[in-house]
Amino acid sequence: MRLCMLRAAAAVAGLLSVCAAAGSAQTANIPEGFTPLFDGKTLKGWHWSLTNHHGSTGKATVEDGAITLRQNPYGQGGLLVTDRKYKNFELSLEVKAPFGCNSGIFFRSTESGSAYQIELLPGTGSTGDLLGELMRVSLAPKATEAASVWKDDEFNAMRLRVEGDAPHLTLWINGKQMWDVQEPINDKIAGETSGVIGLQLHWSAAYEPTGGSMGPGSAKPEKAYQFRNVAIREIL
């Protein structure tokens, strides 16, 4: 009986150790002074947009401490957005986007996805570019140095700073500054200066690269986008 009790206690201790390690992994890469937007366990504080043109039935789960997005059914994506709106802030997160998948980080977004967007499209040279989604962006800088630091099939650290009505925008990927731009005007519809932060689930018809190109390959519709250590520091 004593031996069984000792073994049970050891098993519980081991489980607690694993849980503690998972929690540590979630907070280890959150900068000091930042507030988590994702607790590493649930999707509290986030919801699917029901008016997004990419779809509204995407599947969001938490896997290995990361927000994991998959089309559901295949061909139907969407936009997972924060419950709160933000104006001036620094956003820090890690993202894993498989080859052939198309995603993006939306900010100052409307519920339906009219937003400034950081492109996530591995294998094309456009990851890290600033785009407008359902809106025009006056200055749209390219992340020409992204390829030198981007790690395929791994989590990559991204940090975005947004400040001002006509926003001053700065992006870093894996610690390297990609661009720093002062927009000449506020490009948002009706003069909006705040909005939700969104994680885009665009398409995941991922193909294995063939000869280093985007040519024919093996379709992998179950490929997923993952986001972890999502945190924000509001700028007053």
C-alpha positions in Angstrom: 0.0 0.0 0.0 2.8 2.4 0.9 4.6 1.7 -2.4 1.4 2.4 -4.3 0.9 5.7 -2.5 4.5 6.7 -3.2 4.0 5.9 -6.9 0.8 7.9 -7.0 2.4 10.9 -5.4 5.3 10.7 -7.8 2.9 10.6 -10.7 1.0 13.7 -9.4 4.2 15.5 -8.9 5.3 14.7 -12.4 2.0 16.0 -13.8 2.3 19.2 -11.9 5.8 19.7 -13.2 4.7 19.3 -16.8 1.8 21.8 -16.2 4.3 24.3 -14.6 6.6 23.9 -17.5 3.8 24.6 -20.0 2.9 27.8 -18.0 6.5 28.9 -17.9 6.8 28.4 -21.7 3.7 30.7 -22.2 5.1 33.5 -20.2 8.9 33.2 -20.8 8.8 35.3 -24.0 6.4 38.0 -22.8 8.4 41.3 -22.4 8.4 43.0 -19.1 5.5 45.5 -18.7 3.3 43.7 -21.3 -0.1 42.3 -20.5 -1.0 38.9 -22.0 -3.9 38.9 -24.4 -3.9 35.1 -24.4 -3.7 32.9 -21.2 -2.1 29.9 -23.0 -5.1 27.7 -22.1 -8.4 29.2 -23.3 -9.6 31.7 -25.9 -11.0 34.0 -23.3 -10.9 37.6 -24.6 -11.2 36.5 -28.3 -14.1 35.8 -30.6 -14.7 35.0 -34.3 -15.9 37.9 -36.4 -19.3 36.9 -37.8 -19.1 39.5 -40.7 -15.7 38.7 -42.2 -15.4 38.1 -45.9 -13.0 35.2 -45.4 -15.7 33.2 -43.6 -17.1 32.9 -40.1 -16.8 29.2 -39.2 -13.0 28.8 -38.7 -11.9 26.4 -36.0 -9.8 27.8 -33.1 -8.3 25.6 -30.5 -5.5 25.8 -28.0 -2.7 23.3 -28.7 0.6 23.2 -26.8 0.0 26.7 -25.4 -0.7 28.3 -28.8 -3.8 29.6 -30.5 -4.3 27.2 -33.4 -6.4 28.1 -36.4 -7.7 25.8 -39.1 -10.3 26.1 -41.8 -13.7 24.5 -40.9 -14.8 23.2 -43.3 -11.9 23.4 -45.7 -12.1 26.6 -47.7 -13.8 28.5 -44.9 -11.6 30.7 -42.8 -12.3 33.9 -40.8 -10.9 36.4 -38.4 -10.3 35.8 -34.7 -10.4 39.2 -33.0 -9.9 40.6 -29.5 -13.0 41.6 -27.5 -11.4 44.9 -26.8 -10.3 47.8 -29.1 -6.8 49.3 -28.9 -5.3 52.5 -30.3 -1.7 53.2 -29.3 0.3 50.1 -28.3 3.1 47.7 -28.7 2.1 44.2 -29.6 4.4 41.2 -29.0 3.7 37.7 -30.2 5.2 34.6 -31.7 3.8 33.0 -34.9 4.2 29.8 -36.8 2.9 29.9 -40.3 3.5 26.8 -42.5 4.7 27.1 -46.1 1.9 27.9 -48.5 -0.5 29.2 -45.8 -1.8 32.8 -45.9 -2.5 34.6 -42.7 -2.0 38.1 -41.2 -2.0 40.2 -38.1 -4.8 42.9 -38.2 -4.7 46.0 -36.1 -7.0 49.0 -35.7 -9.4 46.6 -37.3 -13.2 46.9 -37.6 -15.3 43.8 -36.6 -15.6 42.9 -40.3 -11.8 43.2 -40.9 -11.2 46.6 -42.4 -7.7 47.1 -41.0 -4.0 47.7 -41.3 -2.4 44.2 -41.8 1.0 42.6 -41.4 1.2 39.9 -44.1 2.1 36.3 -43.2 2.8 34.4 -46.4 5.9 32.2 -46.1 7.8 31.3 -49.2 6.8 34.4 -51.2 9.0 37.2 -49.8 6.0 39.2 -48.6 5.9 38.2 -45.0 6.1 41.2 -42.8 4.9 43.7 -45.5 2.3 46.3 -44.4 -1.0 46.0 -46.3 -4.5 47.4 -46.1 -7.4 45.0 -45.8 -10.6 46.5 -47.2 -8.9 49.9 -47.1 -6.0 51.8 -48.8 -2.7 52.4 -47.0 -0.9 55.5 -47.9 2.6 54.1 -47.3 3.0 50.3 -47.5 6.6 49.4 -46.6 8.1 46.0 -47.5 9.9 43.8 -45.1 12.9 43.2 -47.4 15.1 41.9 -44.5 12.5 39.3 -43.3 14.1 36.4 -45.3 17.4 36.9 -43.5 15.8 36.2 -40.0 12.6 34.2 -40.7 12.7 30.6 -39.5 10.7 28.2 -41.5 8.4 25.8 -39.6 9.4 27.4 -36.3 7.9 30.1 -34.1 9.0 33.6 -35.0 8.9 36.6 -32.7 7.1 39.7 -34.0 6.8 43.1 -32.3 4.7 45.9 -33.6 4.5 49.5 -32.3 1.5 51.7 -33.3 1.2 55.3 -32.1 -0.7 58.4 -33.3 -3.9 59.2 -35.1 -2.0 59.1 -38.4 0.0 56.2 -37.1 3.7 55.9 -36.7 4.4 52.2 -37.3 7.4 50.1 -36.5 7.9 46.3 -37.0 10.5 43.9 -35.7 10.8 40.2 -36.6 13.1 38.1 -34.5 14.6 41.2 -33.0 15.5 42.8 -36.4 13.7 46.0 -37.4 11.9 45.6 -40.7 10.5 49.1 -41.2 9.7 52.3 -39.5 7.1 54.5 -41.2 5.1 57.6 -40.4 1.8 57.4 -42.3 0.9 60.9 -43.7 -2.8 60.5 -42.8 -5.1 58.2 -40.9 -6.3 55.8 -43.6 -9.1 54.2 -41.5 -12.7 54.6 -42.6 -14.5 57.5 -41.0 -11.5 58.7 -39.1 -11.4 55.7 -36.7 -8.2 55.6 -34.6 -8.8 52.4 -32.7 -9.9 48.9 -33.4 -9.6 45.2 -32.5 -6.5 43.1 -33.1 -7.2 40.2 -35.4 -5.5 36.9 -36.3 -6.4 36.1 -39.9 -7.4 32.6 -41.2 -7.3 33.2 -44.9 -6.4 30.0 -46.7 -4.5 26.9 -45.8 -4.2 25.0 -49.1 -0.6 24.4 -48.2 1.7 22.8 -50.7 5.1 21.3 -50.1 7.7 23.3 -52.1 8.7 21.7 -55.4 12.2 22.7 -56.6 12.0 25.8 -54.3 9.0 27.1 -56.1 5.2 27.4 -55.4 4.6 24.8 -58.0 2.5 21.6 -57.8 2.9 19.6 -54.7 1.0 17.8 -51.9 -2.1 19.6 -50.7 -2.2 19.8 -46.9 -5.5 21.4 -45.9 -5.1 20.6 -42.3 -2.1 22.8 -41.9 -2.6 25.3 -39.1 -1.5 28.8 -38.1 -0.3 29.1 -34.5 0.1 32.1 -32.3 1.5 32.2 -28.7 2.9 34.6 -26.1 0.5 37.2 -27.4 0.8 40.3 -25.2 0.3 44.1 -25.4 1.6 47.2 -23.8 -0.8 50.2 -24.2 0.8 53.6 -24.8 -1.0 56.4 -23.1 
